[in-house]
Amino acid sequence: MPTTPSPPEPRSTVRTLLRLWPYVRPVRARLFSAAFIAVVASCIGLVIPLVLKWMVDGPIADRDPAGVWLGALYLLLLGLAEALLFGFRRWLVARPLSHVEAEMRAGLYRHLQRLPIAFHDRWPSGQLLSRATTDLMLLRMFLAFPLTFLLVNGVTILVGVIIMLVQDWMLGLVILIPAVPVMVTCVVFEKRYSGAARLAQDQVGDLTTVVEEGVLGIRIIKGFGRHRSQARAFRELAGKLRGTELHKARLLATILGVIVTLPELAIGAALVLGAVRVADGSLSAGTLVAFLSTALALRWPVDSIGFLLAMSQEAATATERYFEVMDAEPESSAAAGSRAAGATGVPPLERSRERGRVGAAAPRSAERRVQPPGESHDPAPTGHLPGPVGLRGRRDCPRSDGLVFHEVTFRYPDAPSDTAPVLDRIDLHIRPGESLALVGATGSGKTTLTALVPRLHEVTGGRITLDGTDITEMSREELRSRVAVAFEEPTLFSASVGENVLMGGGTGDEDLERALAVAQADFAHALPRGTDTQVGEQGLSLSGGQRQRLALARAVVGRPDFLVLDDPLSALDVHTEAAVEAALRRVLADTTALIVAHRPSTVLLADRVALLSGGRITAVGTHHELLRDNPEYAHLMSGAPAGNQEDDER
């Protein structure tokens, strides 16, 4: 079961929570006002025992009914004032703290869009989802209640103890006896509860991942009859979470037992001692009533210490988990070495929705930059063969034009250092207007190579240039406006057909219709609401071939300068594939394309073919040249089983 990367070393709770200050600063005035109002309300509650003392030693002792009614009126007014002030405090913090939660959630989502693919490869989606939902809810609850009442209750206890000591220092000392064991218990509780809270929140993330995978993979689960094993795995994780929650409950019950029992014993002892002193005349009855009333008024502030500390620890853990994601280094939007924060704060789906299906103009692809004559010093590509007569790519173009891989090496960041790189010194040149098919056995690194062009991964060594410009010297926003990608596994969003396609660019209905025609996706018009039809989560309401055609339409809708296609026709039947290929040839005539291919029909879309084997480009030529001269390529195109390759080579 995948889990989140290891959490950092334990840190101070206060230092961790202080990281929330930048988010809280805009609403600090209302929070400070709310805290001040709560302190005033609590102090008003401590005035009530003093009124009781006046009533007992005054009107009651003097048998003055009018004075008793006056005292009752004072108590009623004090109670109303306390209730109104606490209600006003709640009103002050509700709206701004909801805004803080919303801003933090939006910031987390924007940051996730800017994080590199390697980050998302490591992190289970459920862990990220729990941070964006459960953890932020805990933070809002902490800011709304525990943060204020840790201060309010601390001030209330301090003022109450001073009042009791002033009334009678001897009884005050009796009440203070439990203070030391209560504080020791709180320190021990804080350390133990912190670890339990972290474990529980991580387990919630794991459970969320299982639920998400179960929902998205429901067809596989039902198709293979694995619902019982999946339910069993879920029960095991839920059981572990239950055990952790019970451990938290035991810890909370322990501290509450100590915090409630010891002060109650102290109040009982003070009651007995005070009654004895009232009996011998050394203490007035009113003073004893006021003292005990003050002690009872402090019961809730003292009793609440346990769950306030528990909520604070959960908030500190949620803060830690939140910033584990926010501290991850995003992709820079500017040139290599720039530390600018991401390409854009608006997710692609939102940009397409803002653009709409009609009207709003989108920026056209940037003009191609051609390296000035005489600057090129790139090495000749391995296996580079001159194109045949009639090739769309210009043979007399400068060496730096088009898409060029210069000694490109790539190793995944988490791969052991002693393992061979996935790609080793790739040297390849795709001329302007040329289409090149990339062929290789499964696992040879074809998809990885295509992911390097839009900088979904960063090269480990060497460089890639577009029209003479190193892609690391371009902002990702500019690079990705010039390079469009269609992946083998098409991903659609819970949006309309039109919105999904227009994520790739385009300016409205005209481009949308053109892209659908190229991808032979006219089925979109037959849907219940045409291109406004919602495709559902992951596009599962459509067939695999329909999803793949919409993904292809998304790639071509913005008329990109460079097109990277990762086996874009694998899910299509032969007739649809032939129609798509015919339309795609017209698109490829105006763009430079790198196409991952597994079938001869897809290879024939390209002008030339590059064979990727063992992480190296081992041959480059036309389909017919490689079919005639390269046994490995001939074997791959023959579709023969792997065991027959040796026979094919003889």
C-alpha positions as CSV (number, residue, x, y, z in Angstrom):
1,M,0.0,0.0,0.0
2,P,1.6,3.3,-1.0
3,T,1.9,5.9,1.7
4,T,3.2,9.4,1.9
5,P,6.9,10.0,2.0
6,S,8.4,9.9,5.5
7,P,7.4,12.9,7.7
8,P,10.1,15.3,8.9
9,E,11.6,15.1,12.3
10,P,9.2,16.2,15.1
11,R,9.2,20.0,15.6
12,S,7.9,22.4,18.2
13,T,4.1,22.7,18.1
14,V,4.3,26.4,18.5
15,R,6.9,26.8,15.8
16,T,4.9,24.7,13.4
17,L,1.7,26.6,14.0
18,L,3.4,29.9,13.6
19,R,3.8,29.0,9.9
20,L,0.1,29.8,9.6
21,W,0.7,33.5,10.4
22,P,1.0,34.6,6.7
23,Y,-2.4,33.2,6.0
24,V,-3.9,34.6,9.2
25,R,-2.3,38.1,8.9
26,P,-5.0,39.6,6.7
27,V,-7.7,38.8,9.2
28,R,-5.7,39.4,12.4
29,A,-7.7,42.4,13.4
30,R,-10.9,40.4,13.7
31,L,-9.1,37.5,15.4
32,F,-7.5,39.8,18.0
33,S,-10.9,41.5,18.5
34,A,-12.6,38.2,18.9
35,A,-10.0,37.0,21.5
36,F,-10.3,40.3,23.4
37,I,-14.1,40.0,23.5
38,A,-13.9,36.4,24.7
39,V,-11.5,37.4,27.5
40,V,-13.9,40.2,28.5
41,A,-16.8,37.7,28.5
42,S,-14.9,35.2,30.6
43,C,-13.9,37.9,33.1
44,I,-17.6,38.9,33.3
45,G,-18.3,35.4,34.3
46,L,-15.8,35.7,37.2
47,V,-17.7,38.8,38.5
48,I,-20.8,36.6,39.2
49,P,-19.2,35.0,42.3
50,L,-18.4,38.5,43.6
51,V,-22.1,39.5,43.3
52,L,-23.0,36.3,45.1
53,K,-20.7,37.2,47.9
54,W,-22.3,40.6,48.2
55,M,-25.8,39.0,48.2
56,V,-24.9,36.5,50.9
57,D,-23.1,38.8,53.2
58,G,-25.5,41.8,52.5
59,P,-29.1,41.4,51.6
60,I,-29.5,37.8,52.6
61,A,-27.7,38.3,55.9
62,D,-29.7,41.5,56.5
63,R,-33.0,39.8,55.4
64,D,-33.4,42.4,52.6
65,P,-35.7,41.0,49.8
66,A,-35.3,44.1,47.7
67,G,-31.5,43.7,47.8
68,V,-31.9,40.0,46.8
69,W,-34.0,41.0,43.8
70,L,-31.4,43.7,42.8
71,G,-28.6,41.1,43.1
72,A,-30.7,38.7,40.9
73,L,-31.0,41.5,38.3
74,Y,-27.2,42.0,38.4
75,L,-26.7,38.3,37.8
76,L,-29.2,38.2,34.9
77,L,-27.5,41.2,33.2
78,L,-24.0,39.7,33.7
79,G,-25.2,36.4,32.2
80,L,-26.8,38.1,29.2
81,A,-23.7,40.2,28.6
82,E,-21.5,37.0,28.7
83,A,-23.7,35.2,26.3
84,L,-24.0,38.1,23.8
85,L,-20.2,38.7,23.9
86,F,-19.5,35.0,23.1
87,G,-22.0,35.1,20.3
88,F,-20.4,38.2,18.9
89,R,-17.0,36.5,19.0
90,R,-18.3,33.6,17.0
91,W,-19.8,36.0,14.4
92,L,-16.5,37.9,14.1
93,V,-14.4,34.8,13.2
94,A,-16.8,32.7,11.1
95,R,-16.5,34.5,7.8
96,P,-12.8,35.4,7.8
97,L,-11.7,31.9,8.9
98,S,-13.7,30.3,6.1
99,H,-11.9,32.7,3.8
100,V,-8.5,31.6,5.2
101,E,-9.4,28.0,4.7
102,A,-10.6,28.7,1.1
103,E,-7.4,30.6,0.3
104,M,-5.1,27.9,1.7
105,R,-7.0,25.2,-0.3
106,A,-6.8,27.3,-3.5
107,G,-3.1,27.9,-2.8
108,L,-2.5,24.2,-2.3
109,Y,-4.3,23.4,-5.6
110,R,-2.3,26.0,-7.5
111,H,0.9,24.7,-6.0
112,L,0.1,21.1,-7.0
113,Q,-0.3,22.3,-10.6
114,R,3.2,23.7,-10.5
115,L,4.9,20.7,-9.0
116,P,7.0,18.4,-11.2
117,I,5.7,15.1,-12.5
118,A,8.3,13.3,-10.3
119,F,6.5,14.7,-7.2
120,H,3.2,13.3,-8.3
121,D,4.8,10.0,-9.2
122,R,5.9,9.6,-5.5
123,W,2.7,10.8,-3.7
124,P,-0.5,8.8,-3.6
125,S,-3.5,10.9,-4.6
126,G,-5.4,10.1,-1.5
127,Q,-2.7,11.7,0.7
128,L,-2.9,14.9,-1.3
129,L,-6.7,14.8,-1.2
130,S,-6.8,14.4,2.6
131,R,-4.4,17.4,2.9
132,A,-6.7,19.5,0.8
133,T,-9.9,18.6,2.7
134,T,-9.6,17.0,6.2
135,D,-6.4,18.8,7.2
136,L,-7.6,22.2,6.2
137,M,-10.9,21.6,8.0
138,L,-8.9,20.9,11.2
139,L,-6.9,24.1,10.7
140,R,-10.0,26.2,10.4
141,M,-11.5,24.6,13.5
142,F,-8.3,25.3,15.4
143,L,-8.2,28.9,14.4
144,A,-11.8,29.3,15.2
145,F,-11.8,27.7,18.7
146,P,-8.7,26.3,20.3
147,L,-6.4,29.1,19.3
148,T,-8.6,31.7,20.9
149,F,-9.6,29.6,24.0
150,L,-6.1,28.5,24.9
151,L,-5.5,32.3,25.4
152,V,-8.9,33.0,26.9
153,N,-8.9,30.0,29.3
154,G,-5.3,30.8,30.3
155,V,-6.3,34.4,31.2
156,T,-9.5,33.2,32.9
157,I,-7.6,30.7,35.1
158,L,-5.0,33.3,36.0
159,V,-7.6,36.0,36.9
160,G,-9.7,33.4,38.8
161,V,-6.7,32.2,40.9
162,I,-5.8,35.8,41.8
163,I,-9.4,36.4,42.9
164,M,-9.4,33.3,45.0
165,L,-6.1,34.2,46.6
166,V,-7.3,37.7,47.4
167,Q,-10.5,36.3,49.0
168,D,-8.6,33.7,51.1
169,W,-5.0,32.8,50.5
170,M,-5.2,29.6,52.5
171,L,-8.0,28.1,50.4
172,G,-6.3,29.4,47.3
173,L,-3.2,27.4,48.1
174,V,-5.4,24.3,48.5
175,I,-6.8,24.8,45.1
176,L,-3.3,25.2,43.6
177,I,-2.0,21.9,44.9
178,P,-3.1,19.9,41.7
179,A,-1.3,22.5,39.4
180,V,2.0,20.7,39.2
181,P,0.7,17.1,38.4
182,V,-1.7,18.6,35.9
183,M,1.1,20.4,34.0
184,V,3.3,17.3,34.0
185,T,0.4,15.3,32.6
186,C,-0.1,17.9,29.9
187,V,3.5,17.7,28.8
188,V,3.5,13.9,28.6
189,F,0.2,13.9,26.8
190,E,1.4,16.4,24.2
191,K,4.3,14.3,23.2
192,R,2.3,11.1,22.9
193,Y,-0.7,12.5,21.3
194,S,1.3,14.3,18.6
195,G,2.6,10.9,17.2
196,A,-0.8,9.4,17.4
197,A,-2.4,12.3,15.6
198,R,0.2,12.2,12.8
199,L,-0.3,8.5,12.3
200,A,-4.1,8.8,12.2
201,Q,-4.0,11.6,9.6
202,D,-1.6,9.6,7.4
203,Q,-3.9,6.6,7.7
204,V,-6.9,8.7,6.6
205,G,-4.8,9.6,3.5
206,D,-4.1,5.9,2.8
207,L,-7.8,5.1,3.3
208,T,-8.8,7.9,0.9
209,T,-6.4,6.5,-1.7
210,V,-8.0,3.1,-1.4
211,V,-11.5,4.5,-1.8
212,E,-10.4,6.6,-4.8
213,E,-8.7,3.7,-6.5
214,G,-11.8,1.5,-5.8
215,V,-14.1,4.0,-7.4
216,L,-11.9,4.7,-10.5
217,G,-11.1,1.0,-10.9
218,I,-14.7,-0.3,-10.3
219,R,-14.8,-1.9,-13.8
220,I,-11.7,-4.0,-13.0
221,I,-12.9,-4.9,-9.6
222,K,-16.2,-6.1,-10.9
223,G,-14.8,-7.6,-14.0
224,F,-12.4,-9.9,-12.0
225,G,-14.8,-10.4,-9.1
226,R,-12.4,-8.9,-6.6
227,H,-14.9,-7.0,-4.6
228,R,-14.5,-9.2,-1.6
229,S,-10.7,-8.9,-1.5
230,Q,-10.9,-5.1,-2.0
231,A,-13.4,-4.9,0.8
232,R,-11.1,-7.0,3.0
233,A,-8.2,-4.7,2.2
234,F,-10.3,-1.7,3.0
235,R,-11.5,-3.2,6.3
236,E,-7.9,-3.9,7.3
237,L,-6.9,-0.2,6.8
238,A,-10.1,1.0,8.4
239,G,-9.3,-1.3,11.4
240,K,-5.8,0.2,11.7
241,L,-7.3,3.7,11.7
242,R,-9.9,2.6,14.3
243,G,-7.1,1.3,16.5
244,T,-5.2,4.6,16.2
245,E,-8.3,6.6,17.0
246,L,-9.0,4.4,20.0
247,H,-5.4,5.0,21.2
248,K,-6.0,8.7,20.8
249,A,-9.2,8.3,22.8
250,R,-7.4,6.5,25.6
251,L,-4.7,9.2,25.8
252,L,-7.4,11.9,25.9
253,A,-9.4,9.9,28.5
254,T,-6.2,9.7,30.7
255,I,-5.5,13.4,30.6
256,L,-9.2,14.3,31.2
257,G,-9.3,11.9,34.1
258,V,-6.3,13.6,35.7
259,I,-7.5,17.2,34.9
260,V,-11.0,16.6,36.1
261,T,-10.3,14.4,39.2
262,L,-7.5,16.4,40.9
263,P,-9.2,19.8,40.7
264,E,-12.4,18.2,42.0
265,L,-10.6,16.8,45.0
266,A,-9.0,20.2,45.6
267,I,-12.4,21.9,45.5
268,G,-13.8,19.3,47.9
269,A,-10.9,19.8,50.3
270,A,-11.4,23.6,50.1
271,L,-15.1,23.2,50.8
272,V,-14.5,21.1,53.9
273,L,-11.8,23.5,55.2
274,G,-13.9,26.6,54.3
275,A,-17.0,25.2,56.1
276,V,-14.9,24.5,59.2
277,R,-13.6,28.1,59.1
278,V,-17.1,29.5,58.6
279,A,-18.2,27.5,61.6
280,D,-15.5,28.9,63.8
281,G,-16.1,32.4,62.5
282,S,-12.8,33.0,60.8
283,L,-14.4,33.1,57.4
284,S,-17.7,34.7,56.2
285,A,-20.2,32.6,54.5
286,G,-20.3,35.0,51.5
287,T,-16.6,34.7,51.1
288,L,-16.8,30.9,51.0
289,V,-19.7,31.0,48.5
290,A,-17.8,33.4,46.3
291,F,-14.6,31.3,46.6
292,L,-16.4,28.1,45.7
293,S,-18.4,29.8,42.9
294,T,-15.1,31.1,41.4
295,A,-13.5,27.6,41.7
296,L,-16.6,26.1,39.9
297,A,-16.4,28.8,37.2
298,L,-12.9,27.7,36.5
299,R,-13.9,24.1,36.1
300,W,-14.6,24.4,32.3
301,P,-11.4,26.4,31.5
302,V,-9.4,23.7,33.4
303,D,-11.4,20.7,32.1
304,S,-11.1,22.0,28.5
305,I,-7.3,21.9,28.6
306,G,-7.2,18.3,27.5
307,F,-9.2,18.6,24.3
308,L,-7.8,22.0,23.5
309,L,-4.3,20.5,23.6
310,A,-5.6,17.5,21.5
311,M,-7.0,19.8,18.8
312,S,-3.9,21.9,18.9
313,Q,-1.7,18.8,18.3
314,E,-4.0,17.7,15.4
315,A,-3.8,21.2,13.9
316,A,0.0,21.2,14.3
317,T,0.1,17.8,12.5
318,A,-2.2,19.1,9.8
319,T,0.0,22.2,9.4
320,E,3.1,20.0,9.0
321,R,1.3,17.8,6.4
322,Y,0.1,20.9,4.5
323,F,3.6,22.4,4.3
324,E,5.2,19.1,3.3
325,V,3.4,19.7,0.0
326,M,3.8,23.5,-0.1
327,D,7.6,23.3,0.6
328,A,8.1,21.0,-2.4
329,E,10.1,22.8,-5.1
330,P,7.8,23.8,-8.0
331,E,8.8,23.9,-11.6
332,S,10.2,27.3,-12.5
333,S,8.3,29.3,-15.1
334,A,11.2,31.3,-16.4
335,A,14.6,30.2,-17.8
336,A,16.7,27.5,-16.1
337,G,18.1,28.6,-12.8
338,S,15.2,31.0,-12.2
339,R,13.4,30.5,-8.9
340,A,10.2,32.0,-10.1
341,A,7.1,30.4,-8.8
342,G,5.3,28.2,-11.5
343,A,4.1,28.8,-15.0
344,T,0.7,30.1,-14.0
345,G,-1.6,30.1,-11.1
346,V,-4.7,29.1,-13.1
347,P,-5.1,25.4,-13.7
348,P,-5.5,24.3,-17.4
349,L,-9.1,23.3,-17.0
350,E,-10.0,26.6,-15.5
351,R,-8.2,28.4,-18.3
352,S,-10.2,26.5,-20.9
353,R,-13.5,27.3,-19.1
354,E,-12.6,31.0,-18.9
355,R,-11.8,30.9,-22.6
356,G,-15.2,29.3,-23.3
357,R,-16.3,27.7,-26.5
358,V,-16.8,31.0,-28.4
359,G,-15.2,34.3,-28.7
360,A,-12.3,34.7,-26.2
361,A,-9.1,34.8,-28.1
362,A,-6.2,32.6,-27.1
363,P,-2.6,33.5,-27.7
364,R,-1.2,32.0,-30.9
365,S,1.9,30.0,-30.8
366,A,5.0,32.0,-30.5
367,E,7.0,32.7,-33.7
368,R,9.9,30.2,-34.2
369,R,13.3,31.4,-33.2
370,V,16.0,30.5,-35.7
371,Q,19.5,30.4,-34.5
372,P,21.7,33.0,-36.3
373,P,24.0,31.6,-38.9
374,G,27.4,30.5,-37.6
375,E,26.2,29.9,-34.0
376,S,25.5,26.2,-34.3
377,H,28.1,23.9,-32.8
378,D,25.9,20.9,-32.2
379,P,27.4,17.4,-32.8
380,A,26.0,15.4,-35.7
381,P,23.3,13.0,-34.5
382,T,24.2,9.3,-34.2
383,G,22.8,7.4,-37.1
384,H,21.6,10.5,-38.9
385,L,20.7,9.7,-42.4
386,P,19.9,12.2,-45.2
387,G,16.3,12.3,-46.1
388,P,15.1,11.0,-49.5
389,V,14.0,13.2,-52.3
390,G,10.6,14.7,-51.6
391,L,11.0,14.7,-47.8
392,R,9.1,17.6,-46.3
393,G,12.0,18.5,-44.0
394,R,14.4,20.9,-45.7
395,R,17.8,19.3,-46.2
396,D,19.5,22.7,-46.4
397,C,18.1,24.1,-43.1
398,P,20.6,25.1,-40.4
399,R,21.6,22.2,-38.1
400,S,19.9,23.9,-35.1
401,D,16.4,24.3,-36.7
402,G,13.6,22.0,-35.6
403,L,13.7,19.8,-32.6
404,V,17.2,18.6,-31.7
405,F,18.3,16.2,-29.0
406,H,22.0,16.8,-28.1
407,E,23.6,14.0,-26.2
408,V,20.5,13.7,-24.0
409,T,20.8,11.5,-20.9
410,F,18.0,10.8,-18.4
411,R,17.9,9.0,-15.1
412,Y,14.8,9.1,-12.8
413,P,15.6,11.1,-9.6
414,D,14.9,8.2,-7.3
415,A,16.8,5.6,-9.3
416,P,19.9,4.1,-7.7
417,S,23.1,5.8,-8.8
418,D,24.7,2.6,-10.0
419,T,21.9,1.7,-12.4
420,A,22.1,2.5,-16.1
421,P,20.2,5.6,-17.3
422,V,16.9,5.2,-19.0
423,L,18.2,7.3,-21.9
424,D,21.9,7.4,-22.7
425,R,23.4,10.1,-25.0
426,I,20.4,10.4,-27.3
427,D,21.4,12.4,-30.4
428,L,18.5,13.1,-32.8
429,H,17.4,15.8,-35.2
430,I,13.8,16.4,-36.4
431,R,13.9,19.0,-39.1
432,P,11.3,21.7,-39.4
433,G,8.1,20.4,-40.9
434,E,9.3,16.8,-40.6
435,S,7.6,13.9,-38.8
436,L,9.7,11.3,-37.1
437,A,8.4,8.0,-35.7
438,L,10.1,6.7,-32.6
439,V,10.0,2.9,-32.4
440,G,11.3,0.5,-29.8
441,A,10.5,-2.4,-27.6
442,T,8.3,-2.1,-24.6
443,G,10.2,-0.4,-21.8
444,S,12.9,1.1,-24.1
445,G,12.1,4.6,-22.9
446,K,10.0,6.0,-25.7
447,T,7.4,7.7,-23.5
448,T,10.2,9.0,-21.3
449,L,11.9,10.6,-24.3
450,T,8.6,12.3,-25.3
451,A,8.1,13.6,-21.8
452,L,11.4,15.5,-21.9
453,V,10.3,17.8,-24.7
454,P,7.6,19.7,-22.8
455,R,9.8,19.4,-19.7
456,L,7.5,17.0,-17.8
457,H,10.9,15.6,-16.7
458,E,14.2,17.4,-16.8
459,V,17.1,16.0,-18.7
460,T,20.0,14.6,-16.6
461,G,22.6,15.5,-19.2
462,G,22.8,17.1,-22.6
463,R,20.2,19.4,-23.9
464,I,17.1,19.7,-26.2
465,T,16.6,22.7,-28.5
466,L,13.6,24.0,-30.4
467,D,14.7,26.1,-33.4
468,G,18.1,26.7,-31.8
469,T,16.8,27.7,-28.4
470,D,17.6,25.4,-25.4
471,I,14.2,24.5,-23.9
472,T,15.6,25.2,-20.4
473,E,16.1,28.8,-21.4
474,M,12.4,29.1,-22.2
475,S,9.6,29.6,-19.7
476,R,7.5,26.5,-19.3
477,E,4.5,28.6,-20.3
478,E,6.1,29.6,-23.6
479,L,7.5,26.1,-24.2
480,R,4.1,24.4,-23.6
481,S,2.4,26.9,-25.9
482,R,4.6,25.7,-28.7
483,V,4.6,22.0,-27.9
484,A,1.4,19.9,-27.8
485,V,1.3,16.4,-26.4
486,A,-1.1,13.5,-26.8
487,F,-0.5,10.6,-24.4
488,E,-1.2,7.0,-25.0
489,E,-3.5,6.9,-21.9
490,P,-5.9,9.8,-22.6
491,T,-7.0,11.8,-19.5
492,L,-10.3,13.7,-19.6
493,F,-11.8,15.9,-17.0
494,S,-15.3,16.2,-15.5
495,A,-16.1,18.9,-18.0
496,S,-17.8,19.2,-21.4
497,V,-16.3,17.7,-24.6
498,G,-15.6,21.3,-25.8
499,E,-13.8,22.3,-22.6
500,N,-11.7,19.2,-22.7
501,V,-10.6,19.8,-26.3
502,L,-10.0,23.5,-25.9
503,M,-7.6,22.9,-23.0
504,G,-5.1,22.5,-25.8
505,G,-5.6,26.0,-27.1
506,G,-7.8,27.3,-29.9
507,T,-10.1,30.3,-30.1
508,G,-13.6,28.9,-30.1
509,D,-16.0,26.9,-32.3
510,E,-14.0,27.1,-35.5
511,D,-10.9,25.5,-34.0
512,L,-12.9,23.1,-32.0
513,E,-14.7,21.8,-35.1
514,R,-11.4,21.6,-37.1
515,A,-9.8,19.6,-34.3
516,L,-12.7,17.2,-33.9
517,A,-12.6,16.6,-37.7
518,V,-8.9,15.8,-37.7
519,A,-9.4,13.3,-34.8
520,Q,-12.5,11.8,-36.5
521,A,-14.4,12.7,-33.3
522,D,-17.7,13.7,-35.0
523,F,-19.4,11.3,-32.5
524,A,-19.3,14.4,-30.1
525,H,-22.1,16.0,-32.1
526,A,-24.3,12.9,-31.6
527,L,-24.0,13.1,-27.8
528,P,-27.1,14.4,-25.9
529,R,-25.9,18.0,-25.7
530,G,-23.3,17.9,-28.5
531,T,-19.9,19.3,-27.5
532,D,-21.5,20.7,-24.3
533,T,-22.1,17.2,-23.0
534,Q,-20.3,16.5,-19.7
535,V,-18.0,13.5,-20.2
536,G,-17.9,12.5,-16.5
537,E,-15.0,11.7,-14.3
538,Q,-12.0,10.4,-16.3
539,G,-14.2,10.4,-19.3
540,L,-15.4,6.9,-18.4
541,S,-18.8,7.5,-20.0
542,L,-17.0,7.3,-23.4
543,S,-15.2,4.3,-25.0
544,G,-11.4,4.1,-25.0
545,G,-11.3,5.0,-28.7
546,Q,-13.5,8.0,-28.2
547,R,-11.3,9.2,-25.3
548,Q,-8.2,8.8,-27.4
549,R,-9.7,10.8,-30.3
550,L,-10.7,13.6,-28.0
551,A,-7.1,13.6,-26.6
552,L,-5.8,13.8,-30.1
553,A,-8.2,16.7,-30.9
554,R,-6.9,18.5,-27.8
555,A,-3.3,18.1,-29.1
556,V,-4.0,19.6,-32.5
557,V,-6.6,22.3,-31.7
558,G,-4.0,25.0,-30.9
559,R,-2.0,24.5,-34.1
560,P,1.2,23.9,-32.2
561,D,4.6,24.4,-33.7
562,F,5.7,21.0,-32.4
563,L,3.6,18.0,-31.9
564,V,4.5,15.0,-29.6
565,L,2.2,12.0,-30.0
566,D,2.6,8.9,-27.8
567,D,1.0,6.1,-29.8
568,P,-2.2,8.2,-30.3
569,L,-4.1,5.6,-32.3
570,S,-3.7,2.5,-30.3
571,A,-7.3,2.2,-29.2
572,L,-8.9,2.7,-32.7
573,D,-10.3,0.2,-35.0
574,V,-8.6,-0.2,-38.4
575,H,-11.2,1.8,-40.3
576,T,-11.3,4.7,-37.9
577,E,-7.5,4.6,-37.7
578,A,-7.2,5.0,-41.5
579,A,-9.6,8.0,-41.4
580,V,-7.7,9.6,-38.6
581,E,-4.3,9.0,-40.3
582,A,-5.6,10.6,-43.5
583,A,-6.7,13.8,-41.6
584,L,-3.6,13.8,-39.5
585,R,-1.3,13.8,-42.5
586,R,-2.7,17.2,-43.4
587,V,-1.9,18.5,-39.9
588,L,1.6,17.0,-39.9
589,A,2.3,18.9,-43.1
590,D,2.4,22.2,-41.2
591,T,4.1,21.1,-38.0
592,T,7.2,19.3,-36.7
593,A,6.2,16.0,-35.0
594,L,7.7,13.2,-32.9
595,I,5.4,10.2,-32.9
596,V,5.8,7.1,-30.7
597,A,4.6,4.2,-32.9
598,H,4.1,0.5,-32.4
599,R,2.3,-0.4,-35.6
600,P,3.4,-0.1,-39.2
601,S,0.3,2.0,-40.1
602,T,1.3,4.6,-37.5
603,V,5.0,4.5,-38.7
604,L,3.9,5.3,-42.2
605,L,2.6,8.7,-41.0
606,A,6.2,9.8,-40.5
607,D,8.9,10.8,-42.9
608,R,11.7,9.0,-41.0
609,V,11.9,6.5,-38.2
610,A,14.3,6.3,-35.3
611,L,14.9,3.0,-33.5
612,L,15.4,3.3,-29.7
613,S,17.1,0.3,-28.1
614,G,18.9,0.0,-24.8
615,G,18.5,3.7,-24.1
616,R,20.3,4.6,-27.4
617,I,19.2,5.6,-30.9
618,T,20.6,2.7,-32.8
619,A,19.3,3.5,-36.3
620,V,17.6,6.3,-38.2
621,G,16.1,6.1,-41.7
622,T,12.9,5.6,-43.6
623,H,10.5,2.8,-42.8
624,H,11.5,0.8,-45.9
625,E,15.2,1.3,-45.3
626,L,15.1,0.1,-41.7
627,L,12.8,-2.8,-42.6
628,R,15.4,-3.9,-45.2
629,D,18.6,-3.2,-43.3
630,N,17.8,-3.5,-39.5
631,P,16.8,-7.0,-38.2
632,E,15.6,-5.6,-34.8
633,Y,13.3,-3.1,-36.5
634,A,12.0,-5.7,-38.9
635,H,11.3,-7.9,-35.9
636,L,9.4,-5.2,-34.1
637,M,7.3,-4.4,-37.2
638,S,6.6,-8.1,-37.9
639,G,4.7,-8.5,-34.6
640,A,6.4,-11.8,-34.0
641,P,6.8,-13.1,-30.4
642,A,10.0,-12.2,-28.7
643,G,11.3,-15.7,-28.8
644,N,11.3,-15.6,-32.6
645,Q,13.6,-12.6,-32.9
646,E,16.7,-14.8,-33.2
647,D,15.1,-16.7,-36.1
648,D,14.2,-13.5,-37.8
649,E,17.8,-12.3,-37.6
650,R,19.2,-15.4,-39.3
